[in-house]
Amino acid sequence: MSSAPPITSRVRPLPLVGVLRLGRPSDIWFKPALSVVAAVAPPNLTLLALGRLDLAMYTMAGSLCALYAHNRPYAARARALAWVVFGMIGGLAVALIAASLTTGAVVLVTVGALLAAAQKAVCDATRIGPPGHVVLTFISSASLFAPETLGQVPGHLALAVAAGAWAWIVGMAPGLVRPHGPERRATAHALNAAAAYAETRGTGDGHARARAGAAAAVHAAWQSLLSTGARTAPRRALERLVVRAEFALAVPGDAEAGHLRAWARELRGKGPIPHVPPAGDGTTDELLGVEAELDSPARPLLSRLGPLAPIALRTALGCALAGYVALALGVGRPYWALVTAASLYQANVTLTWSRGIQRVVGNLVGVLAFAAIAPLAHLGPAALVLSCLALNFGAEALIGRNYWLGSVCVTPMALLITEFAHLQEPGELMTDRVVDTLVGALVGFVAAVAVTNRRAGDRVEHALDALESAREHAAKTVTAEHPEPGALESARRELAAAVVDLRATTDAAAGEWWQRALPEERVVLAEQAGHRTLAATVRRQGLHTTEGARA
């Protein structure tokens, strides 16, 4: 441990270079893009045929649930999508009831800010993944400012439930064609990441980052496999491949990297899962450790919500202040400022700043895109619906490359959705959107700076303690003469998770303001010791042989 006394770091540099740089598209970018179109089109086209596009906001609430959980195995996806639909309907219900009981804008903004904070906290605690709380907040905030009576609430909720059920079906449908697709992709990613580290031979400037990335990918692959339910033959085959990725982390080398990349390529298609021969050295009991992890109780949701209190407070304060300022400026749609503020909040102040820049740039370019699209969309209701569908596809296809690029499509889509009830003056819509974007981004970031997150440093200390405890347990298990069946594998999984959690916690804390200096030296030494112990567990299990793998 470093003996240097802790100091307070007041301001950390905010990045400008690279914030708008485009990344590579996701491997499955087309899946959420096609899914959202498939989920949105039937309800909207039905309402178009019935001449009731004014109800589209309620069906959109359910349809947009199809954006979630595309990386999860189908057994886990079924549960996750059901909870997303439940959360969406719950937020919509609160918003509609509030809108029916009062027209006071200040009260409605306050309700919207509290909903946004709750949605942010729950989405982060459950790690539901992109698009996180933003879509939920958009729907609930917009619904707060829609005309509503108490008698209309049940019917509007029924529309959202029906569309949500359809979105669930859309999300699950690909499983009929490729039932093991998500876990195959996760395993392929782990193999490629391990190959990248193996090619460094454990040396060079980038080996530490490559090792951390590979460890995270392997951990994610295990999490994917552990959530698939029954341990079927395909899952067992994938488990053996993930073990080979772990072996590459223990003994990096170019020769092993070639095998890993070849197996990863085979997993990308629909062909059989590559067969890795089992080891003949007594490793058949190791999978009992996987079963032990499946049987271990999950952390209660409330315990996961506790550390997120500062982020939730930032969200509530930033959204409320953004809405109030928008009201003071006379903007007709203060919920746009609220949603802009809500969309900013990331794991720390530095990432929040980057997201703010991306949001502002994307929205401003999107407003210009709306100016070009509006004349076409205003040709008739059908053109309006088709334009929104095209923008839905574009948003999901592009947002993985950089948030601002996806926002270029999200912004005109949000503007067009407001016209489902009746067409509006484009100039007024564009002006309101620009003002609300600037207000939401500025006020939201100020709130992020003002609300300190001193728990970030504490979480690093806790993660260090957890890693040290897991490392000691794994080391004792390695040196035991006759460990219990599955004990070594269970200890290895616990240690691997602790290593990944320490890196994620440290990265999040590194971008935070107003906290003591992080124990960087202790973190590096703990990571190195953790990886050495992980390598020892691999060697103890006999995976150092050429054919090493699980039974």
C-alpha positions as CSV (number, residue, x, y, z in Angstrom):
1,M,0.0,0.0,0.0
2,S,1.2,3.5,-0.8
3,S,2.3,5.4,2.3
4,A,1.5,8.8,0.6
5,P,-1.1,10.7,2.6
6,P,-4.5,11.1,0.9
7,I,-5.0,14.5,-0.7
8,T,-8.1,16.1,-2.2
9,S,-8.3,16.5,-6.0
10,R,-10.5,19.5,-6.7
11,V,-10.7,19.5,-10.5
12,R,-9.8,16.8,-13.0
13,P,-9.2,17.6,-16.7
14,L,-12.3,17.4,-18.9
15,P,-11.6,15.8,-22.3
16,L,-12.3,17.5,-25.6
17,V,-10.2,15.5,-28.0
18,G,-11.9,12.3,-29.1
19,V,-15.3,13.0,-27.5
20,L,-16.9,13.0,-30.9
21,R,-14.7,10.3,-32.5
22,L,-16.6,7.5,-34.2
23,G,-16.1,4.0,-33.0
24,R,-16.7,0.7,-34.7
25,P,-20.3,-0.4,-35.0
26,S,-21.5,-3.1,-32.7
27,D,-21.4,-6.7,-34.0
28,I,-25.2,-6.8,-33.6
29,W,-26.1,-3.2,-34.5
30,F,-28.8,-4.3,-36.9
31,K,-30.6,-6.3,-34.2
32,P,-31.9,-3.5,-32.0
33,A,-32.5,-1.4,-35.2
34,L,-34.6,-4.0,-36.8
35,S,-36.3,-5.0,-33.5
36,V,-37.5,-1.4,-32.8
37,V,-38.9,-1.1,-36.3
38,A,-40.7,-4.4,-35.9
39,A,-42.1,-3.4,-32.5
40,V,-43.1,0.1,-33.5
41,A,-44.5,-0.4,-37.0
42,P,-47.6,-2.7,-36.3
43,P,-49.1,-0.5,-33.5
44,N,-48.5,2.7,-35.3
45,L,-49.8,1.5,-38.7
46,T,-52.9,0.2,-36.9
47,L,-53.5,3.5,-35.3
48,L,-52.9,5.2,-38.7
49,A,-55.5,3.0,-40.3
50,L,-58.0,3.8,-37.4
51,G,-57.2,7.5,-37.7
52,R,-56.0,7.7,-34.1
53,L,-52.3,8.6,-34.3
54,D,-52.9,10.8,-31.3
55,L,-52.7,7.6,-29.2
56,A,-49.3,6.7,-30.6
57,M,-47.4,8.0,-27.6
58,Y,-48.9,5.3,-25.4
59,T,-48.2,2.4,-27.8
60,M,-44.6,3.8,-28.3
61,A,-44.1,3.3,-24.5
62,G,-44.5,-0.4,-24.9
63,S,-42.9,-0.7,-28.3
64,L,-39.6,1.0,-27.3
65,C,-39.1,-1.8,-24.7
66,A,-37.8,-3.8,-27.7
67,L,-34.5,-1.8,-27.5
68,Y,-33.4,-3.6,-24.4
69,A,-31.5,-6.8,-23.5
70,H,-30.2,-7.8,-26.9
71,N,-26.9,-9.1,-25.5
72,R,-28.6,-11.4,-23.0
73,P,-29.2,-15.1,-23.5
74,Y,-32.8,-15.8,-24.2
75,A,-33.7,-17.3,-20.9
76,A,-32.3,-14.1,-19.2
77,R,-33.7,-11.9,-21.9
78,A,-37.3,-13.1,-21.3
79,R,-37.0,-12.0,-17.6
80,A,-35.3,-8.8,-18.4
81,L,-37.7,-7.7,-21.0
82,A,-40.6,-8.5,-18.8
83,W,-39.2,-6.3,-16.1
84,V,-38.5,-3.5,-18.6
85,V,-42.1,-3.6,-19.7
86,F,-43.2,-3.6,-16.1
87,G,-41.0,-0.6,-15.3
88,M,-42.1,1.3,-18.4
89,I,-45.8,0.8,-17.6
90,G,-45.2,1.7,-13.9
91,G,-43.5,5.0,-14.9
92,L,-46.2,5.8,-17.4
93,A,-48.9,5.1,-14.9
94,V,-47.4,7.5,-12.4
95,A,-47.0,10.2,-15.1
96,L,-50.5,9.8,-16.4
97,I,-52.1,9.9,-13.0
98,A,-50.1,13.0,-12.0
99,A,-51.1,14.7,-15.3
100,S,-54.7,13.9,-14.7
101,L,-54.6,15.3,-11.1
102,T,-52.8,18.6,-11.8
103,T,-51.7,21.0,-14.5
104,G,-49.2,22.8,-12.4
105,A,-46.0,22.8,-14.4
106,V,-43.7,23.0,-11.4
107,V,-45.3,20.0,-9.8
108,L,-45.1,18.0,-13.0
109,V,-41.4,18.9,-13.4
110,T,-40.8,17.8,-9.9
111,V,-42.6,14.5,-10.4
112,G,-40.6,14.0,-13.6
113,A,-37.3,14.6,-11.9
114,L,-38.1,12.1,-9.1
115,L,-39.1,9.5,-11.7
116,A,-35.9,10.1,-13.7
117,A,-33.8,9.6,-10.5
118,A,-35.6,6.4,-9.6
119,Q,-35.3,5.1,-13.2
120,K,-31.6,5.9,-13.3
121,A,-30.9,4.2,-10.0
122,V,-32.9,1.0,-10.8
123,C,-31.4,0.7,-14.3
124,D,-27.9,1.1,-13.0
125,A,-28.4,-1.3,-10.1
126,T,-29.9,-4.0,-12.3
127,R,-27.3,-3.3,-15.1
128,I,-30.0,-3.6,-17.7
129,G,-27.7,-2.1,-20.3
130,P,-28.3,0.4,-23.1
131,P,-30.4,2.5,-23.6
132,G,-30.7,2.5,-19.8
133,H,-33.1,4.9,-18.1
134,V,-33.2,7.5,-20.9
135,V,-36.0,5.9,-22.9
136,L,-38.1,5.3,-19.7
137,T,-37.5,8.9,-18.7
138,F,-38.4,10.2,-22.2
139,I,-41.8,8.4,-22.1
140,S,-42.7,9.3,-18.5
141,S,-41.7,12.9,-18.9
142,A,-43.5,13.5,-22.1
143,S,-46.6,11.9,-20.7
144,L,-46.6,14.3,-17.7
145,F,-47.3,17.2,-20.1
146,A,-49.9,15.4,-22.3
147,P,-53.6,16.3,-21.7
148,E,-55.1,13.5,-19.5
149,T,-58.1,12.7,-17.4
150,L,-58.3,10.1,-14.7
151,G,-60.9,8.1,-16.7
152,Q,-58.5,7.9,-19.7
153,V,-55.6,6.4,-17.7
154,P,-56.8,2.7,-17.9
155,G,-57.3,2.7,-21.6
156,H,-54.0,4.4,-22.3
157,L,-52.1,2.0,-20.0
158,A,-53.8,-0.9,-21.8
159,L,-52.4,0.3,-25.1
160,A,-49.0,0.4,-23.6
161,V,-49.3,-3.1,-22.2
162,A,-50.4,-4.5,-25.5
163,A,-47.5,-2.9,-27.3
164,G,-45.1,-4.0,-24.6
165,A,-46.3,-7.6,-25.0
166,W,-45.7,-7.3,-28.7
167,A,-42.2,-5.9,-28.0
168,W,-41.5,-8.9,-25.8
169,I,-42.4,-11.2,-28.6
170,V,-40.2,-9.3,-31.0
171,G,-37.3,-9.4,-28.6
172,M,-37.6,-13.2,-28.1
173,A,-38.3,-14.1,-31.7
174,P,-34.6,-14.4,-32.9
175,G,-34.2,-17.3,-30.4
176,L,-36.3,-19.5,-32.7
177,V,-33.5,-19.2,-35.3
178,R,-30.4,-19.0,-33.3
179,P,-31.2,-20.0,-29.7
180,H,-27.6,-19.8,-28.4
181,G,-26.6,-16.6,-30.4
182,P,-26.0,-14.2,-27.4
183,E,-23.8,-16.6,-25.4
184,R,-21.9,-17.6,-28.6
185,R,-21.2,-13.9,-29.3
186,A,-20.0,-13.3,-25.7
187,T,-17.7,-16.3,-25.9
188,A,-16.3,-15.2,-29.2
189,H,-15.6,-11.8,-27.8
190,A,-13.8,-13.4,-24.8
191,L,-11.7,-15.5,-27.2
192,N,-10.7,-12.5,-29.4
193,A,-9.9,-10.4,-26.3
194,A,-7.8,-13.2,-24.9
195,A,-6.1,-13.6,-28.2
196,A,-5.2,-9.9,-28.3
197,Y,-3.6,-10.3,-24.9
198,A,-1.8,-13.5,-25.8
199,E,-0.2,-11.7,-28.8
200,T,1.4,-9.2,-26.4
201,R,3.2,-12.2,-24.7
202,G,2.6,-10.4,-21.4
203,T,5.0,-7.6,-22.3
204,G,4.9,-4.2,-23.9
205,D,3.2,-0.9,-23.2
206,G,-0.3,-2.1,-23.9
207,H,-0.3,-5.5,-22.2
208,A,-1.8,-4.3,-19.0
209,R,-4.8,-2.7,-20.8
210,A,-5.1,-5.7,-23.0
211,R,-5.1,-8.0,-20.0
212,A,-7.8,-5.9,-18.2
213,G,-9.9,-5.9,-21.3
214,A,-9.5,-9.7,-21.7
215,A,-10.4,-10.3,-18.1
216,A,-13.5,-8.3,-18.4
217,A,-14.6,-10.1,-21.6
218,V,-14.0,-13.5,-20.0
219,H,-16.0,-12.4,-16.9
220,A,-18.8,-11.2,-19.2
221,A,-18.8,-14.5,-21.0
222,W,-19.2,-16.4,-17.8
223,Q,-22.0,-14.1,-16.7
224,S,-23.7,-14.8,-20.0
225,L,-23.3,-18.5,-19.6
226,L,-24.4,-18.5,-16.0
227,S,-27.7,-16.8,-17.0
228,T,-28.7,-19.3,-19.6
229,G,-30.5,-21.7,-17.3
230,A,-30.0,-25.4,-17.8
231,R,-26.4,-26.6,-18.6
232,T,-27.1,-28.0,-22.0
233,A,-24.5,-29.6,-24.3
234,P,-24.0,-26.4,-26.3
235,R,-23.4,-24.5,-23.0
236,R,-20.9,-27.0,-21.8
237,A,-19.0,-26.7,-25.2
238,L,-19.0,-22.9,-24.8
239,E,-17.7,-23.2,-21.2
240,R,-14.7,-25.2,-22.5
241,L,-13.9,-22.4,-24.9
242,V,-14.1,-19.8,-22.2
243,V,-11.6,-21.9,-20.1
244,R,-9.2,-21.8,-23.1
245,A,-9.5,-18.0,-23.0
246,E,-8.6,-18.1,-19.3
247,F,-5.7,-20.3,-20.1
248,A,-4.4,-17.7,-22.6
249,L,-4.5,-15.1,-19.8
250,A,-2.4,-17.3,-17.6
251,V,0.1,-18.3,-20.3
252,P,0.1,-15.8,-23.2
253,G,1.6,-16.8,-26.5
254,D,1.1,-16.3,-30.2
255,A,0.4,-20.0,-30.9
256,E,-2.6,-20.1,-28.6
257,A,-3.9,-16.8,-30.0
258,G,-4.3,-18.3,-33.4
259,H,-6.5,-21.1,-32.1
260,L,-8.6,-18.6,-30.1
261,R,-9.3,-16.4,-33.1
262,A,-10.2,-19.4,-35.3
263,W,-12.7,-20.7,-32.7
264,A,-14.1,-17.2,-32.4
265,R,-14.7,-17.0,-36.1
266,E,-16.5,-20.4,-36.0
267,L,-18.8,-19.1,-33.3
268,R,-19.9,-16.2,-35.4
269,G,-21.9,-18.3,-37.8
270,K,-24.7,-20.9,-37.3
271,G,-22.4,-23.9,-37.5
272,P,-21.6,-26.3,-34.7
273,I,-19.7,-25.0,-31.7
274,P,-16.0,-25.9,-32.0
275,H,-15.1,-29.0,-30.0
276,V,-12.2,-28.7,-27.5
277,P,-11.1,-32.1,-26.3
278,P,-11.4,-32.6,-22.5
279,A,-8.3,-32.8,-20.3
280,G,-7.3,-36.1,-19.1
281,D,-5.8,-34.9,-15.8
282,G,-8.7,-34.9,-13.4
283,T,-10.4,-31.6,-14.3
284,T,-13.9,-33.0,-14.7
285,D,-14.9,-31.9,-11.2
286,E,-14.1,-28.3,-11.9
287,L,-17.5,-27.5,-13.4
288,L,-19.0,-28.1,-9.9
289,G,-17.7,-24.6,-9.2
290,V,-20.0,-23.2,-11.8
291,E,-22.9,-25.0,-10.2
292,A,-21.9,-23.5,-6.9
293,E,-22.0,-20.0,-8.3
294,L,-25.4,-20.7,-9.8
295,D,-26.7,-21.7,-6.4
296,S,-25.2,-18.7,-4.6
297,P,-27.8,-16.1,-3.6
298,A,-27.8,-12.8,-5.6
299,R,-27.2,-9.5,-3.9
300,P,-30.5,-7.9,-2.9
301,L,-31.5,-4.9,-5.0
302,L,-31.5,-2.5,-2.1
303,S,-27.9,-3.3,-1.3
304,R,-27.0,-2.4,-4.9
305,L,-29.0,0.8,-4.8
306,G,-27.1,2.2,-1.8
307,P,-23.9,3.2,-3.6
308,L,-25.9,4.8,-6.4
309,A,-27.4,7.4,-4.1
310,P,-25.1,10.3,-5.2
311,I,-25.9,9.6,-8.9
312,A,-29.7,9.4,-8.2
313,L,-29.4,12.7,-6.3
314,R,-27.6,14.3,-9.2
315,T,-30.3,13.1,-11.5
316,A,-33.2,14.4,-9.4
317,L,-31.6,17.8,-8.8
318,G,-30.3,18.3,-12.3
319,C,-33.6,17.3,-14.0
320,A,-35.7,19.4,-11.6
321,L,-33.5,22.5,-12.1
322,A,-33.3,22.1,-15.8
323,G,-37.1,21.9,-16.0
324,Y,-37.6,24.9,-13.7
325,V,-35.2,27.0,-15.8
326,A,-36.9,26.0,-19.0
327,L,-40.3,27.1,-17.4
328,A,-38.8,30.4,-16.4
329,L,-37.6,31.0,-19.9
330,G,-41.1,30.4,-21.2
331,V,-40.3,27.2,-23.1
332,G,-43.5,25.2,-24.0
333,R,-42.0,21.8,-23.4
334,P,-39.9,21.8,-20.3
335,Y,-39.7,18.0,-20.3
336,W,-37.2,18.2,-23.1
337,A,-34.8,20.0,-20.8
338,L,-35.5,17.4,-18.1
339,V,-34.8,14.5,-20.5
340,T,-31.6,16.2,-21.7
341,A,-30.3,16.5,-18.2
342,A,-31.3,12.9,-17.4
343,S,-29.4,11.6,-20.4
344,L,-26.1,13.1,-19.2
345,Y,-25.5,11.3,-16.0
346,Q,-22.9,8.6,-16.3
347,A,-20.6,6.8,-13.8
348,N,-18.6,10.0,-13.0
349,V,-18.3,13.7,-13.8
350,T,-15.8,13.2,-16.6
351,L,-18.0,10.8,-18.5
352,T,-21.0,13.1,-17.8
353,W,-19.1,16.0,-19.5
354,S,-18.4,13.9,-22.5
355,R,-22.0,12.8,-22.8
356,G,-23.1,16.4,-22.5
357,I,-20.9,17.4,-25.4
358,Q,-22.2,14.5,-27.5
359,R,-25.8,15.3,-26.6
360,V,-25.5,19.0,-27.5
361,V,-23.8,18.4,-30.9
362,G,-26.2,15.5,-31.8
363,N,-29.3,17.5,-30.9
364,L,-28.2,20.7,-32.8
365,V,-27.3,18.7,-35.9
366,G,-30.6,16.7,-35.4
367,V,-32.6,20.0,-35.4
368,L,-31.1,20.8,-38.8
369,A,-32.0,17.3,-40.0
370,F,-35.6,17.9,-38.8
371,A,-35.7,21.1,-40.9
372,A,-34.9,19.0,-44.0
373,I,-37.2,16.1,-43.1
374,A,-40.3,18.0,-41.9
375,P,-41.6,19.0,-45.4
376,L,-41.6,15.4,-46.4
377,A,-43.1,14.2,-43.2
378,H,-45.9,16.8,-43.4
379,L,-47.1,15.4,-46.7
380,G,-49.6,13.2,-44.7
381,P,-50.0,10.9,-41.7
382,A,-48.5,8.0,-43.5
383,A,-45.4,10.0,-44.4
384,L,-45.1,11.0,-40.8
385,V,-45.3,7.4,-39.5
386,L,-42.8,6.1,-42.1
387,S,-40.4,9.0,-41.4
388,C,-40.4,8.1,-37.7
389,L,-39.8,4.4,-38.5
390,A,-36.8,5.3,-40.7
391,L,-35.4,7.5,-37.9
392,N,-36.0,4.8,-35.3
393,F,-33.8,2.4,-37.4
394,G,-31.2,5.1,-38.0
395,A,-30.9,6.0,-34.4
396,E,-30.2,2.4,-33.3
397,A,-28.0,1.7,-36.2
398,L,-25.7,4.7,-35.5
399,I,-25.8,5.3,-31.7
400,G,-23.3,2.5,-31.1
401,R,-20.6,4.3,-33.0
402,N,-21.0,7.4,-30.9
403,Y,-23.9,8.8,-28.9
404,W,-24.0,12.1,-30.8
405,L,-24.4,10.3,-34.2
406,G,-27.4,8.4,-32.9
407,S,-28.9,11.7,-31.5
408,V,-28.9,13.1,-35.0
409,C,-31.8,10.7,-35.7
410,V,-33.3,10.7,-32.2
411,T,-33.9,14.5,-32.2
412,P,-36.0,14.7,-35.4
413,M,-37.8,11.5,-34.4
414,A,-38.8,13.1,-31.0
415,L,-39.9,16.2,-32.8
416,L,-42.1,14.3,-35.2
417,I,-43.6,12.2,-32.4
418,T,-45.0,15.5,-30.9
419,E,-46.9,16.0,-34.2
420,F,-48.8,12.7,-34.1
421,A,-51.7,14.5,-32.5
422,H,-51.6,17.5,-34.9
423,L,-49.0,19.2,-37.1
424,Q,-47.1,22.1,-35.5
425,E,-45.0,25.0,-36.6
426,P,-41.5,23.7,-37.3
427,G,-39.8,26.9,-36.4
428,E,-41.3,26.9,-32.9
429,L,-40.4,23.2,-32.3
430,M,-36.8,23.7,-33.4
431,T,-36.4,26.8,-31.2
432,D,-37.8,25.0,-28.2
433,R,-35.6,22.0,-28.8
434,V,-32.4,24.1,-29.1
435,V,-33.1,26.1,-25.9
436,D,-34.1,23.0,-23.9
437,T,-31.0,21.2,-25.1
438,L,-28.7,23.9,-24.0
439,V,-30.5,24.5,-20.7
440,G,-30.6,20.8,-19.9
441,A,-27.0,20.2,-20.7
442,L,-25.7,23.2,-18.8
443,V,-27.8,22.9,-15.7
444,G,-27.4,19.1,-15.7
445,F,-23.6,19.3,-15.7
446,V,-23.6,22.0,-13.0
447,A,-25.7,19.6,-10.8
448,A,-23.2,16.8,-11.5
449,V,-20.3,19.0,-10.3
450,A,-22.3,20.3,-7.3
451,V,-23.4,17.0,-5.9
452,T,-20.2,15.3,-4.8
453,N,-19.7,11.5,-4.9
454,R,-17.2,10.9,-2.1
455,R,-18.4,7.3,-2.0
456,A,-16.4,6.7,-5.2
457,G,-13.1,6.5,-3.2
458,D,-14.7,4.4,-0.5
459,R,-15.9,1.9,-3.1
460,V,-12.3,1.6,-4.4
461,E,-11.2,0.7,-0.9
462,H,-14.0,-1.9,-0.6
463,A,-13.1,-3.4,-3.9
464,L,-9.5,-3.6,-2.9
465,D,-10.4,-5.4,0.3
466,A,-12.7,-7.8,-1.6
467,L,-10.0,-8.6,-4.1
468,E,-7.5,-9.3,-1.4
469,S,-9.9,-11.6,0.5
470,A,-10.7,-13.4,-2.7
471,R,-7.1,-13.7,-3.6
472,E,-6.2,-15.2,-0.2
473,H,-9.0,-17.7,-0.5
474,A,-7.9,-18.7,-4.0
475,A,-4.3,-19.0,-2.9
476,K,-5.2,-21.3,0.0
477,T,-7.3,-23.4,-2.3
478,V,-4.5,-23.8,-4.8
479,T,-2.1,-25.0,-2.1
480,A,-4.6,-27.4,-0.6
481,E,-3.5,-31.0,-1.1
482,H,-7.0,-32.3,-1.8
483,P,-9.5,-29.4,-2.4
484,E,-13.2,-30.1,-2.3
485,P,-14.7,-30.9,-5.8
486,G,-15.5,-27.6,-7.5
487,A,-13.8,-25.5,-4.8
488,L,-10.9,-24.3,-7.0
489,E,-13.2,-23.3,-9.8
490,S,-15.5,-21.5,-7.4
491,A,-12.6,-19.6,-5.9
492,R,-11.2,-18.7,-9.3
493,R,-14.6,-17.3,-10.4
494,E,-14.8,-15.3,-7.3
495,L,-11.3,-13.9,-7.8
496,A,-11.9,-13.1,-11.5
497,A,-15.0,-11.2,-10.6
498,A,-13.2,-9.2,-7.9
499,V,-10.4,-8.3,-10.4
500,V,-12.8,-7.0,-12.9
501,D,-14.9,-5.2,-10.3
502,L,-11.8,-3.4,-9.0
503,R,-10.8,-2.1,-12.4
504,A,-14.4,-0.9,-13.2
505,T,-14.7,0.8,-9.8
506,T,-11.3,2.5,-10.1
507,D,-12.0,3.7,-13.7
508,A,-15.3,5.1,-12.5
509,A,-13.7,6.9,-9.5
510,A,-10.8,8.2,-11.6
511,G,-13.2,10.5,-13.4
512,E,-14.9,11.9,-10.3
513,W,-14.3,15.3,-8.8
514,W,-14.1,16.6,-5.2
515,Q,-12.5,13.5,-3.6
516,R,-9.3,12.3,-2.1
517,A,-6.6,10.9,-4.4
518,L,-7.0,7.3,-5.3
519,P,-4.5,4.6,-4.1
520,E,-3.2,4.0,-7.6
521,E,-0.1,2.1,-6.5
522,R,-2.1,-0.2,-4.3
523,V,-4.6,-0.8,-7.1
524,V,-1.9,-1.8,-9.6
525,L,-0.2,-4.1,-7.2
526,A,-3.5,-5.7,-6.2
527,E,-4.4,-6.3,-9.9
528,Q,-1.0,-7.8,-10.6
529,A,-1.2,-10.1,-7.5
530,G,-4.8,-11.1,-8.5
531,H,-3.7,-12.1,-12.1
532,R,-0.8,-14.1,-10.7
533,T,-3.1,-16.0,-8.5
534,L,-5.5,-16.6,-11.3
535,A,-2.7,-18.0,-13.4
536,A,-1.8,-20.3,-10.5
537,T,-5.3,-21.6,-10.3
538,V,-5.2,-22.4,-14.1
539,R,-2.0,-24.2,-13.7
540,R,-3.3,-26.1,-10.6
541,Q,-6.3,-27.3,-12.6
542,G,-4.0,-28.8,-15.2
543,L,-5.0,-26.4,-18.0
544,H,-1.4,-25.8,-19.0
545,T,-1.4,-28.9,-21.2
546,T,-1.9,-28.5,-24.9
547,E,-5.4,-30.1,-24.8
548,G,-6.3,-28.5,-21.5
549,A,-10.0,-27.8,-21.2
550,R,-13.0,-28.7,-19.1
551,A,-14.7,-32.0,-19.3
